[in-house]
Amino acid sequence: MRLLPAICLLTSCVSFPKLELATLPKPADFPDAKYVILLDEDHVRFQPGKNGKAEAFVTERLRFKLLKPADLPTFTVWYDTEFSEIISMSGRTILPDGTEAPLDLSQAWDRPSFDSSVLFSNTRLKTVPTPPLPVGAIYETVAVTRRKDIEPWVLKHSFGSVEPVIESRVVVESPTAWKLRWVARGFDETVDLTPTKEEPLDGAFTRRTFERRDVKALPTDPGAPSLWWRHLRMGLRLDAWSENGVDRRAPDSPEALSALNWRQHQDRAEVTPELAAAAKEVLATVPDEPEAKARALYEYVCRRIQYCAIEIGYGGWVPHAAKDVHANRWGDCKDKATYLHTLLKVAGIESSPTAIYAHDGYPRPFELPSLGDNFNHEILAIHLPSGTVYADPTTRAVPFGQLPWNDAEATVLLATRDGSALATTPPTTPEQNAERHQYAISLDEAGRGRGTFRIEARGNNATAYKNRFIFGTGRLERWAKDHLWLKSAEVPATRFERKGDFDTSTVLVGEVLAPEVVTRGFGQMALLRVSDMVAAVTPALDEDRSTPFAWRWLDTTETEVSVTVPPSVDVSKLPADTALDSPFGLYALSWRTEGSTVTVTRRFVRTQRTLTKDSLPAARAFFEAIAAAEVTPVVLRFGGQPR
């Protein structure tokens, strides 16, 4: 097999073609765009390395033209010192008059790339600042990296961006005897993506080109899926190859990946005397019943093991040994899941480490069966006599039997000896997640309010409150102010009345100042309106919105505001009660008076988490009906004769 020398790769990768500037897009061609991406190309060449192990050279090329004063994306290359290395970075600028200059690489910044929850990782990024450029300038960057271990790697490419793309392309070169596998998806469908060109190369190699041209920019709206999920995207990997005469294959199905994950976990879940003693101590006073034992061990792991990750090489997928997690008292998601898995063995309860993609409201579909694709998190499937219960011991404040919202409705893969098929975690319900706010406000003659509040939350709605009393610092009053639904309110004093980390619900109470609970009009008139008093329960969906919308979870929210007015204030006739029923939710608003107190109660049950593009008009009409009910006022007349 003839190999292309690395020096040839680098020479071809860093060359810059001559551009016919007069033929390039002009601002009038894209009046809404800040810039246009002339080329977005990933070029990959798979080949045997010097040691016979498969490797890949990846060239990423981006070419922009600036159409308006704006900041272009920063030239950034991510890499992992265990799996990859940067071979070269280069770039150029072309001014509108044709003056060309190379990119100044002396300002490059190379640093670690992981968040504060990770103690150490091999992931890094190298960044080159973007020079200031005038409108009409061309900016082009090229990065060449070498993948030293291709087994867990999946090439990912999106055929689109936030701005228009003229050419988006993936070029893959590989030995003809090696097999590739790829999958392409749009937002909610699998796409049959075939190469636009396939040709022999260098005798024993084949080149495949996948290309899309003139890709429109996609809008960005609050609550919409990320651009990555909405554009056509592809994932590609080696499926079968040879290393030093030995045939190698990647997992060819979810079941094969499940069995691989099982093998990677088994020697990490050894029951040592220390682990057995710890489990028995936890269970000493627990009833001899599987669910009670599982619950006790789950809470023990959540409380005892501090989340912290060390991800070196395959440590991104393979957990630390349970005995080390026990001794160190820290670990990441897969460490905590494996630790709980091991303790459950002592209790005679079967469980399966479970790969999952913790999502942002849009569960991710399964694509290629690969370590480097599909999943970003690990939980545990606990097999009880009553059925399988999914548990996420990473999250400190979620009761046993429930999952945090970003684990719900997600595709999961249990690690089992013989391999498991894909499964889905259960959705959460409006009954599981609830929050009730009660405000009792007394007005003075000037219309200023003062009173008390009580907030009770359960399920996903309670997580923020629980995390605050478990981990929070600083003044609780300041934090509570940001979580009140009462607008323009201050919190002089507050405390948690109920704060068990695994309790079904939590309760926060306190004092509140509400200087703007009523809207003063002309003279002695004032308005008491729900829209002025409390935050809306529905989103604002613009008329021109074209993207789906998703709440993170379904829930039930209730708000009760009682306003006691001075004896001299006259209260008008109350608005009629409102009750609305739709596929998107149930809404009720009611008013009542008792003596000098006016009370309004609002209840909203969210019954549909995702609004599709087609359902937006009906959803908007439902939300507008809610908004109309909430602007209907009670009229207060100040300065009358005391009653």
C-alpha positions in Angstrom: 0.0 0.0 0.0 1.5 3.3 -1.1 1.4 6.0 1.7 1.3 9.7 1.1 4.2 11.1 3.0 3.4 13.5 5.8 5.4 16.3 4.3 3.2 16.1 1.2 0.1 16.2 3.3 1.3 19.3 5.0 2.4 21.0 1.8 -1.0 20.4 0.2 -2.9 21.4 3.2 -1.3 24.8 3.8 -1.4 26.0 0.2 -3.8 28.9 -0.5 -5.5 29.1 -3.9 -5.7 32.3 -5.9 -9.2 33.8 -5.5 -11.1 35.8 -8.1 -12.2 38.5 -5.8 -14.6 40.1 -8.3 -16.7 36.9 -8.4 -17.2 36.6 -4.7 -20.5 37.5 -2.9 -21.2 41.1 -2.2 -23.2 42.6 0.7 -26.2 43.1 -1.6 -26.3 39.3 -2.2 -26.8 38.6 1.5 -28.4 41.8 3.0 -29.1 40.1 6.4 -25.7 38.4 6.8 -22.7 39.8 8.8 -20.4 37.6 6.8 -20.5 34.7 4.4 -18.6 31.4 4.7 -17.1 30.8 1.3 -15.7 27.4 2.3 -16.1 25.0 5.2 -14.1 21.9 4.5 -12.9 18.9 6.5 -10.4 16.8 4.7 -9.5 13.4 6.3 -6.9 10.9 5.2 -6.9 7.5 7.0 -3.7 5.5 6.6 -1.4 3.1 8.5 1.1 5.0 10.6 4.8 4.3 11.0 4.0 1.7 13.7 1.3 0.1 11.6 -1.5 1.5 13.7 -4.2 3.3 11.9 -4.1 7.1 12.0 -5.8 10.0 10.4 -4.6 13.4 9.2 -7.4 16.0 9.4 -7.3 19.3 7.6 -9.9 21.9 8.6 -10.2 24.9 6.2 -12.5 27.9 6.7 -12.8 30.9 4.4 -14.9 33.9 5.2 -15.8 37.2 3.6 -16.8 40.0 5.8 -20.0 41.8 4.6 -20.7 44.1 7.6 -18.7 45.3 10.5 -18.6 42.3 12.8 -16.4 39.8 14.7 -15.5 36.7 12.8 -15.2 33.3 14.6 -11.9 32.9 16.4 -9.4 30.5 14.9 -9.4 27.7 17.5 -8.2 24.1 17.3 -9.2 21.6 20.0 -7.0 18.6 20.6 -6.2 15.8 23.1 -2.6 15.1 23.9 -3.4 11.3 24.2 -5.3 11.0 21.0 -4.2 13.8 18.7 -1.6 16.5 17.9 -1.6 19.7 16.0 0.7 19.5 13.0 0.2 23.0 11.8 -1.9 26.1 11.9 -1.8 28.8 9.2 -4.0 31.5 7.7 -4.2 34.6 5.5 -6.1 37.8 5.1 -6.9 39.5 1.8 -8.0 43.1 1.9 -10.6 44.5 -0.6 -7.8 46.0 -2.7 -6.2 42.5 -3.1 -3.4 43.0 -0.5 -2.6 39.6 1.0 -0.9 38.9 4.3 -0.2 35.7 6.4 -1.8 35.3 9.7 0.4 36.3 12.7 0.8 33.1 14.7 3.0 34.6 17.3 -0.1 35.6 19.3 -1.3 31.9 19.5 -2.5 30.9 22.9 -2.4 27.2 23.9 -4.3 26.3 27.1 -6.2 23.5 28.8 -9.9 23.1 27.8 -12.1 21.8 30.5 -14.6 23.3 33.0 -14.3 23.6 36.8 -16.0 20.2 37.4 -12.9 18.5 35.8 -9.8 18.3 37.9 -7.6 17.4 35.0 -8.0 16.4 31.3 -5.7 16.1 28.3 -8.0 18.2 26.2 -6.5 21.5 25.1 -7.2 24.3 22.6 -5.0 26.5 20.7 -6.3 29.9 19.7 -5.1 32.6 17.3 -6.7 36.1 17.7 -8.6 37.3 14.6 -7.1 40.5 13.2 -9.2 43.6 12.7 -10.6 43.6 9.2 -12.5 46.0 7.0 -15.8 45.1 5.3 -15.0 43.2 2.1 -11.9 41.4 3.5 -11.3 37.7 3.2 -10.1 35.7 6.2 -8.9 32.1 5.7 -7.6 29.6 8.3 -6.2 26.1 7.9 -5.4 23.6 10.7 -3.9 20.2 10.3 -4.1 17.7 13.1 -3.1 14.0 13.4 -5.4 11.5 15.1 -3.0 9.1 16.8 -5.8 6.7 17.9 -8.8 6.5 15.6 -10.7 3.8 17.4 -13.0 6.1 19.5 -13.0 9.0 17.0 -15.9 10.1 14.9 -15.5 12.9 12.4 -18.4 15.3 12.8 -19.4 17.9 10.2 -22.3 20.3 10.0 -23.3 21.5 6.5 -24.4 24.9 7.7 -23.8 27.7 10.2 -25.3 30.9 11.7 -24.4 32.7 8.5 -24.8 31.6 4.8 -22.4 29.0 3.5 -21.4 28.8 -0.2 -19.5 25.5 0.0 -19.6 22.9 2.8 -17.5 19.8 2.1 -16.1 16.6 3.6 -13.3 14.9 1.7 -12.3 11.4 2.9 -9.3 9.4 1.7 -8.8 5.9 2.9 -7.2 2.6 1.8 -9.7 1.0 -0.6 -9.7 -2.2 1.5 -10.7 -0.3 4.6 -14.4 0.2 5.2 -16.0 3.5 6.2 -19.3 4.1 7.9 -21.3 7.3 8.0 -24.7 8.6 9.0 -26.4 11.9 8.2 -29.3 13.5 10.0 -31.4 16.6 9.8 -33.2 17.9 12.9 -35.7 15.1 13.2 -34.9 12.6 10.4 -32.1 10.4 9.0 -30.9 11.6 5.6 -29.5 9.3 2.9 -26.2 11.0 2.2 -24.2 9.6 -0.6 -20.9 10.9 -1.9 -21.1 13.5 -4.6 -17.9 12.0 -6.0 -16.1 8.8 -5.4 -12.8 8.1 -7.2 -9.7 5.9 -7.0 -6.6 7.6 -5.6 -2.9 6.6 -5.5 -3.7 3.1 -6.6 -4.7 1.6 -3.2 -6.7 4.6 -1.9 -10.2 5.8 -2.5 -11.4 9.4 -2.2 -15.0 10.3 -1.3 -16.4 13.8 -1.4 -19.6 14.8 0.4 -20.7 18.4 -0.5 -23.5 20.8 -0.1 -23.7 24.3 -1.7 -25.5 27.5 -1.0 -26.7 26.6 2.5 -28.9 29.2 4.0 -28.3 30.6 7.5 -30.7 29.3 10.2 -32.4 31.7 12.6 -31.6 31.5 16.3 -34.6 31.7 18.7 -34.9 31.3 22.5 -35.7 27.7 23.4 -34.8 26.4 20.0 -32.5 23.4 19.3 -28.9 24.2 18.7 -27.9 25.0 15.1 -25.8 21.7 15.1 -29.1 19.7 15.5 -31.0 21.7 12.9 -28.6 21.7 10.1 -27.8 18.7 8.0 -24.9 17.0 9.8 -22.8 13.9 9.3 -20.7 11.6 11.5 -18.1 9.3 9.9 -15.7 6.8 11.2 -13.6 3.7 10.2 -15.7 0.6 10.3 -13.1 -2.0 9.4 -9.4 -1.7 8.9 -6.1 -3.6 9.5 -3.2 -2.9 11.8 0.1 -4.8 11.2 -1.8 -7.5 9.4 -4.5 -7.9 12.0 -8.1 -7.1 11.0 -9.9 -4.6 13.3 -13.6 -3.7 13.5 -15.5 -1.0 15.3 -18.7 -2.0 17.1 -21.3 -2.6 14.4 -24.5 -2.2 16.5 -25.8 -0.8 19.8 -25.6 -4.4 21.2 -21.9 -4.7 20.3 -21.2 -1.3 21.9 -23.1 -2.4 25.0 -21.0 -5.5 25.3 -17.8 -3.4 24.9 -18.9 -1.0 27.6 -19.6 -4.0 29.9 -16.1 -5.4 29.4 -14.6 -2.0 30.1 -16.5 -1.7 33.4 -16.2 -5.2 34.9 -12.7 -5.1 36.3 -13.6 -1.7 37.8 -16.5 -3.1 39.8 -14.6 -5.5 42.0 -16.1 -6.0 45.5 -13.2 -5.5 48.0 -13.5 -6.0 51.7 -13.6 -2.3 52.2 -16.5 -1.9 49.8 -18.4 -4.8 51.3 -17.9 -3.4 54.8 -19.2 0.1 53.6 -22.3 -1.4 52.0 -23.1 -3.5 55.1 -22.7 -0.5 57.4 -25.1 1.6 55.2 -27.7 -1.3 55.1 -27.4 -2.2 58.8 -30.7 -0.4 59.7 -32.4 -0.7 56.4 -35.3 -3.0 55.9 -34.5 -6.2 54.0 -36.3 -5.1 50.9 -34.6 -4.4 47.5 -36.0 -1.0 46.9 -35.2 0.2 50.4 -31.6 -1.1 50.1 -31.1 0.5 46.6 -32.5 3.8 47.9 -30.2 3.8 50.9 -27.1 3.0 48.8 -28.0 5.6 46.2 -28.3 8.4 48.8 -25.1 7.2 50.4 -23.2 7.5 47.1 -24.8 10.9 46.2 -23.8 12.3 49.6 -20.4 10.7 50.1 -18.7 11.1 46.7 -17.8 14.6 45.5 -18.2 15.1 41.8 -14.8 15.6 40.2 -13.3 14.2 37.0 -9.9 13.2 35.9 -10.0 12.2 32.2 -6.8 11.0 30.7 -6.9 9.0 27.5 -9.6 6.4 27.7 -10.4 7.7 31.1 -13.1 9.7 29.3 -15.0 6.5 28.8 -13.6 4.0 31.3 -14.3 4.6 35.0 -11.8 4.5 37.8 -12.0 1.4 40.0 -14.7 1.5 42.6 -12.2 0.8 45.4 -10.3 3.9 44.4 -13.5 6.0 44.2 -14.3 4.8 47.8 -10.8 5.6 49.1 -10.6 9.0 47.3 -14.2 10.1 47.9 -14.5 11.7 44.5 -15.3 10.7 41.0 -17.1 11.7 37.8 -20.5 10.4 36.6 -19.2 7.0 35.4 -17.1 6.6 38.6 -20.1 7.3 40.8 -22.3 5.0 38.8 -19.7 2.2 38.9 -19.3 2.7 42.7 -23.0 2.4 43.2 -23.1 -0.6 40.9 -20.4 -2.3 43.0 -22.2 -1.6 46.3 -25.4 -2.9 45.0 -23.6 -6.2 44.2 -23.0 -6.6 48.0 -26.8 -6.1 48.5 -27.5 -8.8 45.9 -29.2 -6.3 43.6 -28.4 -6.4 39.9 -27.6 -3.2 38.0 -26.2 -2.0 34.7 -24.0 1.0 34.0 -25.9 3.0 31.4 -24.6 5.5 28.8 -26.8 8.5 28.2 -26.7 11.9 26.5 -27.6 14.5 29.1 -29.5 17.0 26.8 -30.7 20.6 26.9 -34.4 19.9 26.2 -34.0 18.0 22.9 -33.0 14.4 23.5 -30.2 13.3 21.1 -30.9 10.5 18.6 -28.4 7.5 18.5 -26.1 7.7 15.5 -23.0 5.7 15.1 -22.2 2.8 17.5 -18.9 4.3 18.8 -17.3 5.4 22.0 -16.8 8.8 20.6 -20.4 9.5 19.6 -23.9 9.5 21.1 -23.2 9.8 24.8 -21.8 12.4 27.3 -22.9 11.0 30.6 -23.4 7.8 32.6 -26.1 6.7 35.0 -27.2 3.4 36.4 -30.1 1.1 35.6 -31.1 -0.7 38.8 -33.1 -3.9 38.3 -35.6 -4.3 41.1 -38.4 -6.9 41.4 -40.9 -4.1 40.5 -38.9 -3.2 37.4 -35.9 -1.2 36.3 -35.3 2.1 38.0 -32.8 4.6 36.5 -30.7 6.5 39.0 -28.3 9.3 38.5 -26.0 9.4 41.5 -24.1 12.4 40.0 -27.0 14.7 41.1 -27.2 15.3 44.8 -30.7 16.7 45.1 -32.9 14.2 43.1 -34.8 11.6 45.1 -34.4 7.9 44.3 -36.8 6.8 41.5 -36.6 10.1 39.7 -34.1 11.5 37.1 -33.0 15.1 36.6 -34.8 16.7 33.6 -31.8 16.5 31.3 -31.8 12.6 31.6 -35.6 12.3 30.8 -36.8 10.9 27.5 -33.2 10.2 26.5 -31.9 7.3 24.5 -29.8 5.0 26.8 -27.6 2.0 26.3 -27.2 -0.4 29.2 -23.8 -2.2 29.5 -24.5 -5.9 29.6 -22.4 -9.1 29.0 -24.3 -10.1 25.9 -25.2 -6.6 24.7 -28.4 -4.7 25.1 -30.6 -2.9 22.6 -31.2 0.8 22.9 -33.8 1.9 25.5 -35.4 5.2 26.5 -35.7 6.8 30.0 -39.2 7.7 31.1 -40.5 11.2 30.7 -41.3 13.4 33.7 -44.9 14.4 34.3 -46.6 17.7 35.4 -47.6 15.9 38.6 -43.9 15.0 39.5 -42.7 18.6 39.0 -44.6 21.3 40.8 -44.1 24.7 42.3 -46.5 26.8 44.3 -45.9 30.5 45.3 -48.0 32.2 47.9 -47.7 35.9 48.6 -49.7 37.8 51.3 -49.2 41.5 50.7 -50.7 44.5 52.7 -50.8 47.9 51.0 -50.4 51.2 52.6 -52.2 54.4 51.6 -49.5 55.1 49.0 -50.0 51.7 47.4 -46.7 50.2 48.6 -46.8 46.6 49.6 -45.2 44.5 52.4 -45.9 41.0 53.5 -44.7 37.4 53.4 -44.1 34.6 50.9 -44.1 30.8 50.9 -42.6 28.7 48.0 -43.0 25.0 47.9 -41.4 23.0 45.1 -41.0 19.4 44.2 -39.4 17.3 41.4 -37.2 19.2 38.9 -38.7 22.5 40.2 -37.1 21.8 43.6 -33.6 21.1 42.4 -32.4 24.7 42.3 -33.7 25.2 45.8 -32.0 22.1 47.1 -28.7 22.9 45.4 -28.9 26.3 47.1 -29.1 25.0 50.7 -26.6 22.2 50.0 -23.9 24.1 48.1 -24.9 27.8 48.1 -22.9 30.6 49.6 -23.6 34.3 50.0 -26.8 36.0 51.2 -29.8 33.8 50.9 -32.0 36.9 50.6 -30.3 38.0 47.4 -30.7 34.5 45.9 -34.4 34.3 47.0 -35.2 37.6 45.3 -34.1 36.1 41.9 -36.4 33.2 42.4 -39.6 35.1 43.4 -42.3 35.3 40.7 -43.5 38.5 42.3 -42.1 41.4 40.2 -39.9 44.2 41.5 -39.8 42.6 45.0 -37.2 42.8 47.7 -36.5 40.1 50.3 -35.4 41.5 53.7 -35.5 38.1 55.4 -35.9 34.4 54.3 -35.2 30.9 55.5 -35.7 27.3 54.4 -38.6 25.7 56.3 -38.0 22.3 54.8 -34.7 21.3 53.3 -34.0 17.6 53.1 -31.8 16.9 50.1 -33.8 13.8 49.1 -37.2 15.0 50.4 -40.1 15.0 47.9 -40.4 18.8 48.3 -38.7 21.8 49.8 -40.1 25.0 51.3 -38.7 28.5 51.4 -40.5 31.2 53.4 -39.7 34.9 54.1 -40.7 38.5 54.2 -41.2 40.5 51.0 -41.3 44.2 50.0 -43.5 44.9 47.0 -43.5 48.6 46.2 -45.0 48.1 42.7 -47.6 45.5 43.3 -50.2 47.9 41.9 -49.9 50.2 38.9 -50.9 53.7 39.8 -53.0 55.6 37.2 -54.3 59.2 37.1 -55.4 60.7 40.4 -56.5 58.2 43.0 -56.9 55.2 40.6 -54.7 52.1 40.6 -54.8 48.8 38.8 -54.3 45.4 40.2 -53.3 43.1 37.3 -51.7 39.6 37.2 -49.4 40.7 34.4 -48.0 43.5 36.5 -47.7 41.5 39.7 -46.1 38.2 38.7 -44.0 36.7 35.9 -45.7 35.1 32.9 -46.0 31.3 32.7 -45.8 31.2 28.9 -43.1 32.2 26.5 -43.2 35.0 23.9 -43.4 33.4 20.5 -42.7 35.9 17.8 -44.9 35.9 14.7 -41.9 35.2 12.5 -40.5 32.4 14.6 -39.7 29.4 12.5 -37.9 27.1 15.0 -39.4 24.6 17.5 -39.5 25.5 21.1 -38.9 23.2 24.1 -39.4 23.6 27.8 -36.9 21.6 29.8 -39.7 19.6 31.6 -43.4 19.4 32.2 -44.7 20.9 35.4 -47.6 22.4 37.4 -47.2 25.9 38.7 -49.6 27.7 41.0 -49.5 31.3 42.1 -51.6 32.9 44.8 -51.4 36.6 45.6 -53.5 38.0 48.4 -53.5 41.8 48.6 -55.0 43.5 51.6 -56.0 47.1 50.9 -56.5 49.9 53.5 -60.1 50.4 54.7 -60.3 53.6 52.6 -59.7 51.9 49.3 -62.6 50.9 47.1 -62.4 47.7 45.0 -64.1 47.4 41.7 -66.0 44.4 40.4 -63.7 41.4 40.0 -62.9 40.0 36.5 -64.6 36.8 35.5 -62.8 33.5 36.1 -60.8 32.1 33.2 -60.4 28.4 32.3 -58.5 27.4 29.2 -57.9 23.9 27.9 -55.5 23.1 25.0 -53.0 20.4 23.8 -50.3 22.6 25.3 -51.6 23.0 28.8 -54.4 23.7 31.2 -54.8 27.2 32.6 -57.1 28.6 35.3 -57.3 32.1 36.8 -59.7 33.1 39.5 -60.4 36.1 41.8 -62.1 36.4 45.1 -62.5 38.9 47.9 -62.8 38.4 51.7 -63.2 41.6 53.7 -60.4 44.0 52.6 -58.4 41.3 50.9 -58.3 40.6 47.2 -56.9 37.2 46.2 -56.0 36.0 42.7 -55.0 32.4 42.0 -53.4 31.1 38.9 -52.7 27.5 37.9 -50.9 26.3 34.8 -50.3 22.6 33.9 -47.8 22.3 31.1 -48.9 19.2 29.2 -46.7 19.4 26.0 -43.0 20.0 26.3 -42.1 20.6 22.7 -43.8 23.0 20.3 -43.2 22.0 16.7 -43.1 24.5 13.9 -46.6 23.4 12.7 -48.1 23.8 16.2 -46.7 27.3 16.8 -49.8 29.2 15.5 -52.2 27.3 17.8 -49.8 27.6 20.8 -49.4 31.3 20.2 -53.2 31.7 20.2 -53.5 29.8 23.5 -50.7 31.9 25.1 -52.4 35.1 23.8 -55.6 34.1 25.5 -53.7 33.6 28.8 -52.1 37.0 28.4 -55.5 38.7 27.8 -56.8 37.2 31.0 -53.8 38.4 32.9 -54.1 42.0 31.8 -57.7 42.3 32.9 -57.5 44.5 36.0 -59.2 45.1 39.3 -59.6 48.8 39.8 -58.6 50.3 43.2 -59.7 53.8 44.2 -57.5 55.3 46.9 -58.5 58.2 49.2 -62.2 57.3 49.8 -64.0 57.3 53.1 -62.9 54.5 55.5 -65.3 51.6 55.5 
